[in-house]
Amino acid sequence: MINRGSEKISCEEVEDLVYRYDSFDLAAAVAMLDPVFSERVCVYVSLKEGGPLGLERIRAAMESAGVAKHKHPERLIAVDDMPLTKVGKIDKRERRGLCPPRQRLMGQTLSARAATRASGGCSPRARAIEATSPR
């Protein structure tokens, strides 16, 4: 469960919406720490071969499906492989620890690239795509 402000967002619901796209093999929605809303939605995806990637495309599809805007992912991170537990489920605990928080300095939000550099990066094989418009 992701707590964005006072709104509770089901990780499973966000993942089900992301799985509607044929571009992704696996998806895991996790909480990304945020100084304003406490947490925001961060989605890790494992791409199929040659699948297109785009946070704005996912957001547009969610908006056209009538999904509330607070449930839209704020960050999309593409990874080559997903860590699995012994049972075969995606290890969200490990992913949650790797998602860099949104940071604020003197009231201004750092860009995704600057926040990634400041936190030491997500993962050596991950690409982060963050929305350009703040919420």
Secondary structure, DSSP 8 states (H G I E B T S, - for coil): -EEETTEEE-HHHHHHHHTTSTTEEEEEEEEEEETTTEEEEEEEEEE-TT----HHHHHHHHHHTT--GGGS-SEEEEES---B-TTSSB-HHHHHHHS----EETTEE--HHHHHHHHT-S-TT-EEEE-SS--
